[in-house]
Amino acid sequence: MTMRPKCVFQSKGEAQFSVPLDVLKAANTYLNGHELIVEANVTESINQITLNGSATTMFHDHAEKLHFLESNPTTFKPGLQYTAYVRSL
């Protein structure tokens, strides 16, 4: 089932929100393996230009412990591609 609730925020560059788990489970009681897609459209008030973006997360019904390997790069630069190596324990 696809739910498309719409939320409108008045903000100055940043907005935070949360979705209660019971609201998600109302759409599907078994969330394991399902994705939650968040889409945003932001309109600048001065010039009325609208930009959009989206993010996706997946639900899992079990926890997994990960270990970052020693071979990972030692520097991180925002905006540049970064590859991390992990091992599932």
C-alpha positions as CSV (number, residue, x, y, z in Angstrom):
1,M,0.0,0.0,0.0
2,T,1.3,3.4,-0.9
3,M,0.6,6.2,1.5
4,R,1.3,9.8,0.4
5,P,0.6,12.1,3.3
6,K,1.5,15.7,2.7
7,C,3.1,17.9,5.3
8,V,3.7,21.6,4.9
9,F,6.4,23.4,7.0
10,Q,7.1,27.1,7.3
11,S,10.8,27.2,8.0
12,K,14.0,29.1,7.4
13,G,16.1,26.5,5.7
14,E,15.5,23.5,8.0
15,A,12.6,21.4,9.2
16,Q,12.4,18.3,11.4
17,F,9.6,15.8,11.6
18,S,8.9,12.3,12.8
19,V,6.5,9.6,11.8
20,P,5.2,7.4,14.6
21,L,5.8,3.7,14.0
22,D,2.1,2.9,14.6
23,V,1.2,5.2,11.7
24,L,3.5,3.2,9.4
25,K,2.2,-0.1,10.7
26,A,-1.4,1.1,9.9
27,A,-0.4,0.9,6.3
28,N,1.4,-2.4,6.6
29,T,1.9,-4.4,9.9
30,Y,4.9,-6.3,8.5
31,L,7.5,-3.6,7.7
32,N,10.6,-5.9,7.2
33,G,12.1,-5.4,3.8
34,H,9.8,-2.4,3.0
35,E,11.1,1.0,2.1
36,L,10.1,4.4,3.4
37,I,10.6,7.2,0.8
38,V,10.7,10.8,1.9
39,E,10.3,13.4,-0.8
40,A,10.7,17.1,-0.3
41,N,9.9,20.1,-2.4
42,V,11.3,23.4,-1.2
43,T,10.1,26.7,-2.7
44,E,12.2,29.8,-2.1
45,S,10.0,32.7,-1.0
46,I,11.9,35.4,-2.8
47,N,12.1,34.0,-6.3
48,Q,9.6,31.1,-6.1
49,I,12.1,28.6,-7.4
50,T,11.2,25.1,-6.3
51,L,13.9,22.4,-5.7
52,N,13.2,18.8,-4.8
53,G,15.0,15.9,-3.2
54,S,14.4,12.5,-1.7
55,A,15.8,9.9,0.6
56,T,15.0,6.2,1.1
57,T,15.4,3.9,4.1
58,M,14.6,0.3,4.5
59,F,13.1,-1.5,7.5
60,H,14.6,-4.6,9.0
61,D,13.3,-6.7,11.9
62,H,16.7,-7.7,13.3
63,A,19.7,-5.8,14.4
64,E,23.1,-6.3,12.8
65,K,26.4,-5.5,14.3
66,L,29.0,-4.0,11.9
67,H,32.7,-3.5,12.3
68,F,34.5,-0.8,10.3
69,L,37.7,-2.4,8.8
70,E,41.1,-0.9,9.4
71,S,41.6,-0.5,5.6
72,N,39.1,2.4,5.5
73,P,40.4,5.8,4.3
74,T,41.4,8.1,7.2
75,T,39.9,11.3,5.8
76,F,36.4,12.2,5.0
77,K,35.5,15.3,2.9
78,P,31.8,16.3,2.7
79,G,30.6,16.3,-0.8
80,L,33.2,13.9,-2.2
81,Q,32.6,10.2,-2.7
82,Y,33.7,8.1,0.2
83,T,33.9,4.3,0.3
84,A,33.8,2.5,3.7
85,Y,34.5,-1.2,4.3
86,V,32.5,-3.0,7.0
87,R,32.2,-6.6,8.2
88,S,29.1,-8.1,9.6
89,L,29.8,-9.7,13.0
